[in-house]
């Protein structure tokens, strides 16, 4: 836990590889612009295999939204969250509405997919 901060929220999300493949195939990347920040879109477009990249980005964003008490249906807010992948198993997040919040995020694999877990830390002051 970051020094001087307390836990503010926890979020966990899991997504199957097959569901990710179906989503990408059926939406032909049309929703990508609405779901991903520009840097994430670039990462996805440059990926040799977009399925694991999209699955990691999406589960990380879902974990953030759950920790914040929201949902991906709030697309504007969802896109404002920027996920930075740090190797295969860690990520960080940035969001304009969360400047004073620190996050610790990690990925875990399941037999059929990927999951993300995140703990948000802050002073608890509003």
C-alpha positions as a Python dict, from the first residue, in 0.01 Angstrom:
ca = {
    (1, 'X'): (0, 0, 0),
    (2, 'X'): (139, 344, -89),
    (3, 'X'): (262, 529, 219),
    (4, 'X'): (6, 763, 377),
    (5, 'X'): (-282, 644, 161),
    (6, 'X'): (-573, 415, 238),
    (7, 'X'): (-766, 177, 14),
    (8, 'X'): (-1056, 351, -162),
    (9, 'X'): (-1189, 76, -385),
    (10, 'X'): (-1125, -267, -530),
    (11, 'X'): (-1221, -387, -875),
    (12, 'X'): (-1193, -728, -1041),
    (13, 'X'): (-1295, -838, -1389),
    (14, 'X'): (-1252, -1158, -1591),
    (15, 'X'): (-1299, -1205, -1965),
    (16, 'X'): (-1273, -1520, -2176),
    (17, 'X'): (-1052, -1536, -2482),
    (18, 'X'): (-1345, -1664, -2691),
    (19, 'X'): (-1570, -1375, -2589),
    (20, 'X'): (-1292, -1130, -2673),
    (21, 'X'): (-1245, -1291, -3015),
    (22, 'X'): (-1621, -1275, -3084),
    (23, 'X'): (-1640, -913, -2972),
    (24, 'X'): (-1353, -804, -3196),
    (25, 'X'): (-1487, -1004, -3493),
    (26, 'X'): (-1845, -882, -3462),
    (27, 'X'): (-1766, -517, -3398),
    (28, 'X'): (-1485, -494, -3653),
    (29, 'X'): (-1311, -244, -3429),
    (30, 'X'): (-1605, 0, -3466),
    (31, 'X'): (-1647, 40, -3091),
    (32, 'X'): (-1277, 56, -3023),
    (33, 'X'): (-1274, 434, -3072),
    (34, 'X'): (-1549, 466, -2811),
    (35, 'X'): (-1391, 230, -2558),
    (36, 'X'): (-1019, 296, -2576),
    (37, 'X'): (-807, 605, -2523),
    (38, 'X'): (-590, 709, -2821),
    (39, 'X'): (-270, 553, -2680),
    (40, 'X'): (-457, 227, -2620),
    (41, 'X'): (-597, 231, -2975),
    (42, 'X'): (-244, 265, -3109),
    (43, 'X'): (-124, -23, -2893),
    (44, 'X'): (-409, -241, -3020),
    (45, 'X'): (-359, -149, -3387),
    (46, 'X'): (14, -229, -3363),
    (47, 'X'): (-36, -563, -3188),
    (48, 'X'): (50, -880, -3377),
    (49, 'X'): (-240, -1047, -3195),
    (50, 'X'): (-508, -797, -3083),
    (51, 'X'): (-705, -1046, -2870),
    (52, 'X'): (-478, -1057, -2562),
    (53, 'X'): (-408, -683, -2585),
    (54, 'X'): (-776, -589, -2602),
    (55, 'X'): (-866, -839, -2328),
    (56, 'X'): (-604, -689, -2095),
    (57, 'X'): (-707, -330, -2167),
    (58, 'X'): (-1078, -406, -2132),
    (59, 'X'): (-1052, -607, -1811),
    (60, 'X'): (-825, -342, -1659),
    (61, 'X'): (-1075, -66, -1748),
    (62, 'X'): (-1362, -275, -1609),
    (63, 'X'): (-1168, -328, -1285),
    (64, 'X'): (-1111, 49, -1258),
    (65, 'X'): (-1477, 126, -1324),
    (66, 'X'): (-1586, -129, -1064),
    (67, 'X'): (-1344, 18, -808),
    (68, 'X'): (-1489, 363, -883),
    (69, 'X'): (-1847, 236, -866),
    (70, 'X'): (-1928, 284, -1236),
    (71, 'X'): (-1981, 71, -1545),
    (72, 'X'): (-1852, 56, -1901),
    (73, 'X'): (-2196, 174, -2013),
    (74, 'X'): (-2072, 520, -1913),
    (75, 'X'): (-1865, 522, -2232),
    (76, 'X'): (-1734, 878, -2199),
    (77, 'X'): (-1587, 805, -1859),
    (78, 'X'): (-1464, 463, -1974),
    (79, 'X'): (-1263, 618, -2257),
    (80, 'X'): (-1109, 876, -2023),
    (81, 'X'): (-937, 601, -1828),
    (82, 'X'): (-600, 528, -1984),
    (83, 'X'): (-440, 193, -1911),
    (84, 'X'): (-65, 147, -1950),
    (85, 'X'): (49, -213, -1974),
    (86, 'X'): (367, -278, -1779),
    (87, 'X'): (486, -613, -1899),
    (88, 'X'): (255, -911, -1909),
    (89, 'X'): (118, -899, -1554),
    (90, 'X'): (96, -536, -1434),
    (91, 'X'): (-77, -216, -1535),
    (92, 'X'): (-121, 141, -1426),
    (93, 'X'): (-411, 373, -1489),
    (94, 'X'): (-457, 743, -1537),
    (95, 'X'): (-784, 936, -1544),
    (96, 'X'): (-855, 1309, -1526),
    (97, 'X'): (-1103, 1256, -1243),
    (98, 'X'): (-852, 1049, -1043),
    (99, 'X'): (-545, 1273, -1023),
    (100, 'X'): (-502, 1223, -648),
    (101, 'X'): (-561, 849, -662),
    (102, 'X'): (-289, 588, -694),
    (103, 'X'): (-362, 244, -837),
    (104, 'X'): (-201, -97, -817),
    (105, 'X'): (-320, -326, -1093),
    (106, 'X'): (-228, -676, -1201),
    (107, 'X'): (-347, -944, -1439),
    (108, 'X'): (-406, -1311, -1376),
    (109, 'X'): (-476, -1584, -1628),
    (110, 'X'): (-750, -1840, -1604),
    (111, 'X'): (-768, -2161, -1810),
    (112, 'X'): (-998, -1984, -2058),
    (113, 'X'): (-915, -1615, -2030),
    (114, 'X'): (-765, -1322, -1846),
    (115, 'X'): (-856, -1127, -1537),
    (116, 'X'): (-757, -794, -1389),
    (117, 'X'): (-757, -681, -1028),
    (118, 'X'): (-703, -329, -905),
    (119, 'X'): (-683, -149, -573),
    (120, 'X'): (-729, 230, -568),
    (121, 'X'): (-556, 428, -293),
    (122, 'X'): (-600, 786, -180),
    (123, 'X'): (-626, 1013, 119),
    (124, 'X'): (-1001, 965, 138),
    (125, 'X'): (-1053, 1342, 133),
    (126, 'X'): (-1305, 1483, -112),
}
